[in-house]
């Protein structure tokens, strides 16, 4: 056989091999599973850097129990003052994010995310939701619930109570509740659940629906109405990982928030160990939560993880309660108070604690706004008279008088009063009465506490 013939045979052999290889089925790639680095047992949803301080003792206990914890902040806290330098607005938000990440890293929490909500200093949850562009931040939070797949969500109480009562705190609780009820629904934000259509995908997330099992709240106001509404925990034990009492973990992380509390923190840092130990009376004690929802067996005051197993559960739509239909001619308290009446019904939360009388705290001498919703579903126009009864020292600025309501119409109205500037007995009760044709339509009571400072109403 000559060399030419040998080359031809070799070429034919290689051709047969290459065709066979080309026709052989390619190996099936393995199915990708959700990233386990992101899976958490508890997801804390709060509004601002420093909001975590009160629950850090509990989070550290979870870490000692080998639980995985992540925290989501809906804003960067950029609307505040700066005690460390000239940085303000978005730059201040970036600084506070840095402070917060160092604070949580010091106790072993590394998975921290920030959403795009804007810091909104008022007591009105509706102001916060509007400034956050509610739907946009809601989509972000649902995405994060699907990404982190928490067994439990822990968040601020969505309600209006006398206390610090920050509207952003309330809004974080509202969005967390909505995310609890939405993240498991495959019809909600479906692009998040669609598989990637191309290699360099930028629109479809490839996530899966996720239904958390429990939802717990904590208030930013101290009130007996929250007692026995959920589990309690102690803060005087010692952390195995940190070698300090649990209450002190919160104390130590607080020291990182220098842009907000520099002078106070400087005083804390000068304390000797005996003085620090004495701080347990301020930073320690019993902590508690309020059970919002549970989709697993258990008791109201049982442990947070009572009834929770590793098994994934199916989507559970919110157990809505029907809205109360107003009378044909009616006047109701509106604004955040009216919103919460509808919100709690929409999410099956009517058993949550509520103030006996709608309440608010404002600065002495400030203007109090009382929003009203007016309805006339009848076939004829009606006249409604609004009157105000207030303690001595209050001045009605606007909103009292006679109003003409067209047939088949709804209106927004607002009563404005000036609060006394001096010392007053607390709380003060304001009454707004609505009448028509000699009959009382509604007597709306508002309990108002006056203080020297605090957040504006709106």
C-alpha positions in Angstrom: 0.0 0.0 0.0 1.5 3.3 -1.1 1.6 6.4 1.1 -1.2 8.1 -1.0 -3.6 5.2 -0.4 -2.8 5.3 3.4 -3.6 9.0 3.6 -6.9 8.5 1.8 -7.9 5.7 4.2 -6.9 7.8 7.2 -9.0 10.7 6.0 -12.0 8.5 5.5 -11.6 7.0 9.0 -11.5 10.5 10.5 -14.5 11.6 8.5 -16.5 8.6 9.8 -15.5 9.4 13.4 -16.3 13.1 13.1 -19.8 12.3 11.7 -20.5 9.8 14.5 -19.4 12.3 17.1 -21.6 15.0 15.5 -24.6 12.7 15.5 -24.2 11.5 19.1 -26.6 13.2 21.6 -25.0 15.9 23.7 -25.2 15.2 27.5 -28.2 16.8 29.2 -27.1 19.7 31.5 -28.2 19.4 35.1 -31.3 21.3 36.3 -30.3 24.4 38.2 -31.7 24.8 41.7 -32.2 28.1 43.6 -29.0 29.4 45.2 -28.8 28.0 48.7 -26.5 30.9 49.8 -29.6 33.1 49.7 -32.1 30.9 51.6 -33.1 32.2 55.0 -35.1 31.2 58.0 -36.1 34.7 59.0 -36.4 37.8 56.7 -36.5 41.1 58.6 -38.2 43.9 56.6 -37.7 47.4 58.1 -37.6 51.0 56.8 -34.3 52.7 57.9 -30.8 52.0 59.0 -31.1 51.6 62.8 -34.6 50.1 62.7 -33.0 46.7 63.4 -31.6 47.8 66.8 -34.6 46.6 68.8 -34.7 43.1 67.4 -30.9 42.4 67.1 -31.0 40.5 70.4 -33.5 38.1 68.9 -31.7 37.8 65.6 -28.4 36.9 67.4 -30.3 34.2 69.3 -31.4 32.8 65.9 -27.8 32.8 64.7 -26.8 30.9 67.9 -29.5 28.4 66.9 -27.8 28.1 63.4 -30.7 29.9 61.7 -30.1 32.0 58.6 -31.1 35.6 58.8 -31.4 38.4 56.2 -32.5 42.0 56.4 -34.2 44.3 53.9 -34.3 48.0 54.2 -37.0 49.8 52.1 -35.1 53.2 52.3 -31.5 54.4 52.9 -32.6 56.9 55.7 -31.3 59.7 53.5 -33.7 62.4 54.8 -32.0 62.7 58.2 -29.4 64.9 59.6 -25.7 64.1 59.5 -23.6 64.3 62.7 -20.4 63.2 61.0 -19.9 65.4 58.0 -21.5 67.5 55.2 -22.9 64.6 53.2 -26.7 64.8 52.8 -29.5 63.4 50.6 -28.4 60.4 48.5 -24.8 60.7 49.7 -26.0 60.5 53.3 -28.0 57.4 52.4 -24.8 55.8 51.0 -23.0 56.5 54.3 -25.8 55.1 56.4 -25.8 52.0 54.3 -22.1 51.6 55.1 -22.7 52.1 58.8 -25.5 49.6 58.8 -23.6 46.9 56.9 -20.7 47.2 59.4 -23.2 47.0 62.3 -24.9 43.8 61.1 -21.6 42.2 60.0 -20.4 42.6 63.6 -23.1 40.2 64.8 -22.8 37.8 61.9 -25.5 39.0 59.5 -24.1 39.5 56.0 -27.1 39.2 53.7 -28.5 42.7 53.6 -30.4 44.5 50.8 -31.8 48.0 50.2 -34.8 48.8 48.1 -35.6 52.1 46.3 -38.1 53.7 48.7 -37.4 57.3 49.7 -37.1 58.3 53.3 -40.3 60.2 54.2 -40.4 61.9 57.6 -44.1 62.0 58.5 -46.6 59.9 60.5 -48.8 59.3 57.4 -48.3 55.9 55.9 -50.0 57.1 52.7 -47.4 59.8 52.2 -44.7 57.1 52.5 -46.3 54.7 50.1 -46.9 57.5 47.6 -43.3 58.8 47.9 -42.0 55.2 47.5 -44.0 54.7 44.3 -45.8 51.9 46.1 -46.0 49.4 43.2 -42.3 49.7 42.3 -41.1 49.0 45.8 -43.7 46.2 46.2 -42.3 44.5 43.1 -38.8 44.7 44.5 -39.9 43.2 47.8 -41.8 40.4 46.3 -38.7 39.6 44.2 -36.6 39.5 47.4 -39.0 37.2 49.2 -38.8 34.8 46.2 -35.1 35.1 46.1 -34.5 34.5 49.9 -37.4 32.1 50.4 -37.9 32.9 54.1 -39.9 30.6 56.5 -40.8 33.7 58.6 -41.1 37.4 57.8 -40.6 39.8 60.7 -41.6 43.5 60.2 -43.0 46.7 61.7 -46.6 46.7 62.8 -48.9 48.2 60.1 -51.1 50.4 62.2 -51.5 53.9 63.6 -50.6 54.1 67.3 -49.2 56.9 69.5 -45.5 56.5 69.8 -42.8 57.5 67.4 -45.2 56.2 64.7 -43.1 56.8 61.7 -45.0 56.5 58.4 -42.1 54.7 56.8 -42.2 52.1 59.6 -45.9 51.6 58.9 -45.3 51.4 55.2 -42.6 48.7 55.6 -45.2 46.6 57.5 -47.8 47.2 54.8 -45.4 46.1 52.0 -44.2 43.1 54.0 -47.8 42.0 54.5 -48.6 42.4 50.9 -45.4 40.5 49.9 -46.4 37.6 52.3 -49.7 37.4 50.4 -48.3 37.8 46.9 -44.9 36.1 46.6 -46.5 32.6 46.4 -49.0 33.6 43.7 -47.7 32.7 40.2 -49.9 35.3 38.7 -48.2 38.2 40.5 -45.2 39.8 38.8 -45.0 36.8 36.3 -41.8 38.1 34.7 -40.0 37.3 37.9 -41.0 33.7 37.5 -40.3 33.3 33.8 -37.2 31.3 32.7 -34.5 33.1 30.9 -35.1 33.3 27.1 -31.4 34.1 26.2 -27.9 33.8 27.6 -27.6 37.5 28.5 -31.1 37.8 30.1 -32.0 41.1 31.6 -35.8 41.0 31.9 -36.8 37.5 33.1 -35.7 36.5 36.6 -36.0 32.7 36.6 -37.3 32.7 40.2 -40.0 30.4 41.7 -43.1 31.4 43.7 -42.5 31.2 47.4 -45.1 31.2 50.2 -43.7 32.1 53.6 -45.2 30.2 56.6 -45.5 32.9 59.3 -45.7 36.7 59.5 -44.8 38.5 62.8 -45.0 42.2 63.7 -43.3 44.4 66.3 -44.6 47.9 67.1 -42.7 51.2 67.5 -45.1 52.2 70.4 -45.4 50.7 73.9 -48.9 49.8 74.7 -50.7 47.1 76.8 -52.8 46.1 73.8 -49.8 44.3 72.3 -49.4 41.9 75.3 -50.1 38.2 74.7 -50.5 38.8 71.0 -47.5 36.7 70.1 -44.3 35.0 71.4 -41.9 36.6 73.9 -38.1 36.2 74.2 -35.5 37.1 76.8 -32.5 39.2 76.2 -30.4 38.5 79.3 -28.8 35.2 78.1 -25.3 35.1 76.7 -24.6 34.6 73.0 -22.4 31.6 72.3 -20.9 33.2 69.2 -20.3 36.8 70.6 -19.7 36.0 74.3 -21.8 38.9 75.4 -25.5 39.1 76.6 -28.1 39.3 73.8 -29.2 42.7 74.9 -25.7 44.0 74.6 -25.6 42.9 70.9 -28.2 45.5 70.2 -26.3 48.0 72.3 -23.1 47.4 70.4 -24.6 47.5 66.9 -26.3 50.8 67.7 -22.8 52.4 68.1 -22.3 52.2 64.4 -25.1 54.7 63.6 -22.9 57.7 64.1 -24.5 60.0 61.5 -27.7 59.8 63.5 -26.5 59.6 67.2 -22.9 60.7 67.4 -23.0 62.6 70.7 -25.1 59.9 72.4 -22.8 57.1 71.1 -19.7 59.0 72.1 -21.1 59.0 75.7 -21.7 55.2 75.4 -18.2 54.6 74.3 -16.8 56.3 77.4 -18.5 54.0 79.8 -16.5 51.4 81.7 -17.7 47.8 82.0 -19.7 48.4 85.2 -21.6 51.3 83.6 -22.2 49.3 80.4 -23.6 46.4 82.5 -26.0 48.9 84.1 -27.4 49.7 80.7 -29.3 46.4 80.7 -32.2 48.2 82.4 -32.5 50.4 79.2 -31.5 47.8 76.5 -32.5 44.5 78.0 -35.7 43.0 79.3 -38.3 40.9 77.6 -39.0 41.3 73.9 -42.2 40.3 72.1 -43.8 40.0 68.7 -47.4 40.0 67.5 -48.5 37.1 65.3 -49.9 38.4 62.1 -50.4 35.2 60.1 -49.5 31.5 60.3 -50.1 28.9 57.7 -48.9 26.1 59.9 -50.2 24.5 63.1 -49.3 26.3 66.3 -50.4 28.7 69.0 -50.5 32.5 69.1 -47.9 32.8 71.8 -45.8 29.8 70.8 -42.2 30.0 69.6 -41.7 31.7 66.2 -40.7 28.4 64.7 -43.4 26.3 66.2 -45.0 24.1 63.5 -42.5 25.0 60.9 -40.9 22.2 58.9 -38.5 22.3 56.0 -41.2 21.3 53.6 -42.3 23.9 51.1 -46.0 24.8 51.3 -48.5 25.8 48.7 -49.7 29.4 47.9 -52.4 30.5 50.4 -54.5 33.5 49.2 -55.3 36.1 51.9 -58.4 35.3 53.9 -60.2 38.6 52.9 -63.0 39.9 55.0 -65.7 41.9 53.1 -65.5 45.7 53.2 -68.2 47.3 55.2 -70.6 49.1 52.9 -71.2 52.7 53.9 -74.7 54.0 54.3 -76.3 55.8 51.4 -75.3 59.1 53.1 -72.2 58.8 55.3 -69.2 60.5 56.7 -66.1 58.5 57.8 -62.7 59.1 59.2 -60.3 58.9 56.2 -56.6 59.2 55.6 -54.4 56.5 57.3 -57.1 55.6 59.8 -59.6 54.8 57.1 -56.9 53.0 55.0 -56.0 50.6 57.8 -59.7 49.6 58.2 -59.7 48.5 54.6 -56.1 47.1 54.7 -56.7 44.8 57.6 -59.9 43.5 56.0 -58.2 42.9 52.7 -55.4 40.8 54.3 -57.5 39.0 57.0 -55.9 40.8 59.9 -58.9 42.2 61.7 -57.8 40.5 64.9 -54.6 42.6 65.1 -54.5 45.1 68.1 -56.2 48.4 67.4 -56.5 51.6 69.4 -59.8 51.9 71.2 -60.1 55.4 69.7 -58.2 56.5 66.7 -55.1 58.4 68.0 -52.2 60.6 67.0 -49.4 62.5 68.7 -48.5 66.0 67.4 -46.3 68.9 68.4 -47.7 71.6 70.7 -49.1 74.5 68.6 -49.1 72.4 65.4 -51.9 72.1 63.0 -54.0 68.9 63.3 -55.6 67.6 60.1 -58.6 65.3 60.3 -59.4 63.8 56.9 -63.0 62.8 56.1 -64.5 60.6 53.4 -68.0 61.7 52.4 -70.4 59.5 50.4 -73.8 60.1 48.9 -74.9 57.1 46.9 -78.5 58.2 46.8 -80.5 59.7 43.9 -80.8 63.2 45.3 -78.3 65.9 46.4 -77.9 66.2 50.2 -76.6 68.9 52.6 -74.3 67.8 55.4 -73.3 69.9 58.3 -69.8 69.5 59.9 -69.2 70.7 63.5 -66.1 70.4 65.8 -66.0 70.0 69.6 -62.5 70.5 71.1 -61.1 71.2 74.6 -60.1 74.7 75.6 -57.1 76.1 73.8 -57.9 74.5 70.4 -58.9 76.6 67.5 -60.8 75.3 64.5 -59.2 76.8 61.4 -61.2 75.3 58.6 -63.5 72.5 57.6 -66.6 73.2 59.7 -69.8 74.3 58.0 -72.4 73.1 55.5 -71.5 71.0 52.5 -73.6 70.1 49.4 -73.1 66.6 48.2 -74.3 65.7 44.7 -76.2 62.5 44.2 -74.1 59.4 43.4 -70.8 61.1 44.5 -67.9 60.7 46.9 -65.8 63.5 48.3 -62.6 64.1 50.3 -62.9 66.7 53.1 -60.5 67.9 55.8 -61.0 69.6 59.1 -58.1 71.7 60.4 -57.4 72.7 64.0 -54.6 74.6 65.7 -53.4 72.8 68.9 -52.6 74.6 72.1 -49.0 75.8 72.6 -48.9 75.4 76.4 -49.1 72.5 78.8 -52.3 70.4 78.5 -53.8 67.4 80.1 -53.1 64.3 78.0 -54.7 63.0 75.9 -57.1 65.5 74.4 -60.2 64.3 72.6 -61.5 66.0 69.4 -64.9 65.3 68.1 -66.2 65.9 64.6 -69.9 65.6 64.1 -71.7 65.2 60.8 -75.4 65.8 60.5 -78.0 66.0 57.7 -81.7 66.9 58.0 -81.5 66.9 61.7 -80.0 63.5 62.0 -76.5 62.6 63.1 -74.6 60.7 60.4 -71.4 60.2 62.4 -69.5 61.3 65.5 -65.8 60.8 64.9 -63.5 60.9 67.9 -59.8 61.4 67.7 -57.5 61.1 70.7 -54.6 63.5 70.5 -51.5 63.7 72.6 -49.4 66.9 72.5 -45.7 66.8 72.9 -42.7 69.2 72.5 -41.3 67.6 69.3 -41.8 64.6 67.1 -42.7 63.8 63.5 -45.0 66.1 61.5 -48.4 64.6 60.8 -47.9 64.8 57.0 
